[in-house]
Amino acid sequence: MGRKSLAPIRRLEIIEAFYEVAKEIGLENASIAKVANAMGISNGLVMHYFNTKDELLFGLKDYILTQHLNVLTKGNKEAIETRKDLEDLIKNLFSRKWNQYFDDGVFYSCYALIYRSKEFNTSFKQYLLKLHDVLKEELRQAYDNGVIQNTNINELTEVIFALIDGSYYYMGMFDLSDSTHQKQQELYISHCLSLFKYP
C-alpha cells in the first residue's frame, strides 16, 4: 500500500495560515512571505503548494465555502419535515453564526476582488451558486414534505439569499447587543418567513 499524500493537509494548513494573517493585517496586506513567516517555514515551501498569492486566494475562496456551508447544515436536521424545522433554518441563516466560521473583514475583502479579477469573479460566482443550491435543496425538501406550498423554489431561493446578503452586510455595522441589530434581525426574519405559503 502506498503512502497517503500529505499535500491536501499541507495546502489546508497554508490556507488557514493565510486566513489568519489576512484576518490580522487585512487581505490586501497578506503575502506569501508573511504567511511563511507566520508558519515558521520558508517562502519556498509555501510556493511549493501555491506559486502565487492569486492561487492562495482561490484556495481561500474554497475554504470560505466550506465554512459557510457549516452555517447551512450544522445544527439543522437533514430534512425539513416540519414548519419549526423551516423556521429554525431561516433564523439560523439570519443569525450572526457566520462569524463563528469566518471573519467578515476577510470575506468582504474577497468579495471586493470580483470587481478586479474576471477569473476570481467567475470562481466566486460558483461559490455563491453552491450555497444557493444547498438552500434550494432544503426548500425542495420542505415542499416535498408538505411543509410549504410554494412551487417557485428557484425564485424563493434567490429572494431569500438577497435578503440574507443585504441584511448581513448592514447588521455587521452594529454590535450584537445593540437593540437596532436585534430589531433589524427580527424584521428580516419576519419578512422572510412571510414568503412561505403554508398548507
C-alpha positions as CSV (number, residue, x, y, z in Angstrom):
1,M,0.0,0.0,0.0
2,G,1.3,3.4,-1.0
3,R,1.7,6.3,1.5
4,K,-1.2,8.7,1.6
5,S,-0.2,12.1,0.2
6,L,0.2,14.9,2.7
7,A,-0.3,17.6,0.1
8,P,-4.0,18.2,0.9
9,I,-3.2,18.6,4.6
10,R,-0.3,20.9,3.9
11,R,-2.3,23.0,1.5
12,L,-5.1,23.4,4.1
13,E,-2.6,24.4,6.8
14,I,-1.2,27.1,4.5
15,I,-4.7,28.4,3.5
16,E,-5.6,28.5,7.2
17,A,-2.4,30.4,8.0
18,F,-3.2,32.8,5.1
19,Y,-6.7,33.4,6.5
20,E,-5.2,34.1,10.0
21,V,-2.7,36.6,8.5
22,A,-5.4,38.3,6.4
23,K,-7.7,38.5,9.5
24,E,-4.9,40.2,11.4
25,I,-3.5,42.6,8.9
26,G,-6.0,42.7,6.0
27,L,-6.2,40.6,2.9
28,E,-4.6,43.3,0.8
29,N,-1.5,43.2,3.1
30,A,-1.2,39.4,3.3
31,S,1.6,37.8,1.2
32,I,3.3,34.5,0.7
33,A,6.3,35.9,2.7
34,K,4.1,36.9,5.7
35,V,2.3,33.5,5.6
36,A,5.6,31.7,5.6
37,N,6.8,33.9,8.5
38,A,3.6,33.2,10.5
39,M,4.1,29.4,10.0
40,G,7.8,29.5,10.7
41,I,8.6,28.0,7.3
42,S,10.4,29.1,4.1
43,N,8.8,31.1,1.3
44,G,9.8,28.2,-1.0
45,L,7.8,25.7,1.0
46,V,4.7,27.8,0.7
47,M,5.4,28.3,-3.0
48,H,5.7,24.5,-3.5
49,Y,2.0,24.4,-2.9
50,F,0.9,27.9,-4.1
51,N,3.0,29.6,-6.7
52,T,1.3,33.0,-6.3
53,K,-0.9,34.9,-4.0
54,D,-3.7,34.5,-6.6
55,E,-3.5,30.7,-6.1
56,L,-3.8,31.2,-2.4
57,L,-6.8,33.4,-2.9
58,F,-8.6,30.7,-4.9
59,G,-7.7,28.3,-2.1
60,L,-9.1,30.7,0.4
61,K,-12.3,31.0,-1.5
62,D,-12.8,27.2,-1.3
63,Y,-12.1,27.4,2.4
64,I,-14.8,30.1,2.8
65,L,-17.3,27.9,1.0
66,T,-16.6,25.0,3.4
67,Q,-17.0,27.3,6.4
68,H,-20.2,28.9,5.1
69,L,-21.8,25.5,4.3
70,N,-21.5,24.8,8.0
71,V,-24.0,27.6,8.7
72,L,-26.5,26.0,6.3
73,T,-26.0,22.5,7.7
74,K,-24.7,22.5,11.2
75,G,-27.4,22.1,13.8
76,N,-30.1,21.6,11.2
77,K,-31.9,18.4,10.6
78,E,-31.1,16.6,7.4
79,A,-34.6,17.1,6.1
80,I,-37.1,19.9,6.6
81,E,-40.1,17.9,7.9
82,T,-42.0,20.5,10.0
83,R,-42.7,24.2,10.0
84,K,-40.5,24.5,13.0
85,D,-37.6,22.9,11.1
86,L,-38.0,25.5,8.4
87,E,-38.3,28.4,10.8
88,D,-35.2,27.2,12.7
89,L,-33.3,27.1,9.4
90,I,-34.3,30.7,8.5
91,K,-33.4,32.0,11.9
92,N,-30.1,30.3,11.6
93,L,-29.4,32.0,8.3
94,F,-30.1,35.4,9.6
95,S,-28.1,34.9,12.8
96,R,-24.5,36.0,13.2
97,K,-23.4,32.4,13.2
98,W,-21.4,33.1,10.1
99,N,-18.9,34.8,12.3
100,Q,-18.3,31.6,14.2
101,Y,-16.8,30.2,11.0
102,F,-15.4,33.1,9.1
103,D,-14.3,36.7,9.6
104,D,-16.4,39.3,7.9
105,G,-13.4,41.5,7.1
106,V,-11.7,38.8,5.1
107,F,-14.9,37.7,3.4
108,Y,-15.8,41.2,2.2
109,S,-12.2,41.7,1.0
110,C,-12.5,38.5,-1.0
111,Y,-15.9,39.8,-2.3
112,A,-14.3,43.0,-3.5
113,L,-11.9,41.0,-5.7
114,I,-14.8,40.1,-8.0
115,Y,-14.6,43.7,-9.4
116,R,-10.9,43.4,-10.1
117,S,-10.4,39.9,-11.4
118,K,-12.6,38.3,-14.0
119,E,-11.2,34.9,-13.1
120,F,-11.9,35.4,-9.4
121,N,-15.4,36.7,-10.3
122,T,-16.2,33.5,-12.1
123,S,-14.9,31.4,-9.3
124,F,-16.6,33.3,-6.6
125,K,-19.9,33.1,-8.5
126,Q,-19.6,29.3,-8.4
127,Y,-19.1,29.5,-4.7
128,L,-22.3,31.6,-4.3
129,L,-24.2,29.2,-6.6
130,K,-23.2,26.3,-4.4
131,L,-24.6,28.0,-1.3
132,H,-27.8,28.7,-3.3
133,D,-28.0,25.0,-4.3
134,V,-27.8,23.9,-0.7
135,L,-30.6,26.2,0.4
136,K,-32.7,25.3,-2.7
137,E,-32.4,21.6,-1.7
138,E,-33.6,22.4,1.8
139,L,-36.6,24.3,0.4
140,R,-37.4,21.5,-2.0
141,Q,-37.5,19.1,0.9
142,A,-39.9,21.4,2.7
143,Y,-42.1,21.4,-0.4
144,D,-41.9,17.6,-0.9
145,N,-42.7,17.0,2.8
146,G,-45.8,19.2,2.6
147,V,-44.4,21.9,4.9
148,I,-44.8,24.7,2.2
149,Q,-46.8,25.0,-0.9
150,N,-44.5,27.4,-2.8
151,T,-43.8,26.0,-6.2
152,N,-41.3,28.7,-7.3
153,I,-38.4,27.2,-5.3
154,N,-35.7,28.8,-7.5
155,E,-37.2,32.3,-7.2
156,L,-37.7,31.8,-3.5
157,T,-34.1,30.8,-3.0
158,E,-32.9,33.9,-4.9
159,V,-35.1,36.3,-2.8
160,I,-34.0,34.7,0.5
161,F,-30.3,35.0,-0.4
162,A,-30.7,38.6,-1.4
163,L,-32.3,39.3,2.0
164,I,-29.6,37.4,3.8
165,D,-26.7,39.1,1.9
166,G,-28.2,42.6,2.3
167,S,-29.1,42.2,6.0
168,Y,-25.9,40.6,6.9
169,Y,-23.8,43.4,5.4
170,Y,-26.0,46.1,7.2
171,M,-26.2,44.3,10.5
172,G,-22.4,43.9,10.6
173,M,-22.1,47.6,11.5
174,F,-23.9,47.0,14.8
175,D,-22.8,45.3,17.9
176,L,-24.7,42.1,18.6
177,S,-26.1,43.5,21.8
178,D,-27.3,46.7,20.1
179,S,-31.1,47.0,20.1
180,T,-31.0,48.2,16.5
181,H,-29.3,44.9,15.4
182,Q,-31.8,42.8,17.2
183,K,-34.8,44.7,15.8
184,Q,-33.5,44.6,12.3
185,Q,-32.7,40.9,12.6
186,E,-36.3,40.2,13.8
187,L,-37.7,42.3,10.9
188,Y,-35.7,40.4,8.2
189,I,-36.7,37.0,9.7
190,S,-40.3,38.0,9.8
191,H,-40.4,39.2,6.2
192,C,-38.5,36.1,5.0
193,L,-40.9,33.8,6.8
194,S,-43.9,35.7,5.2
195,L,-42.6,34.5,1.8
196,F,-43.7,30.9,2.6
197,K,-47.2,29.6,1.7
198,Y,-48.2,27.0,4.3
199,P,-50.9,24.4,3.9
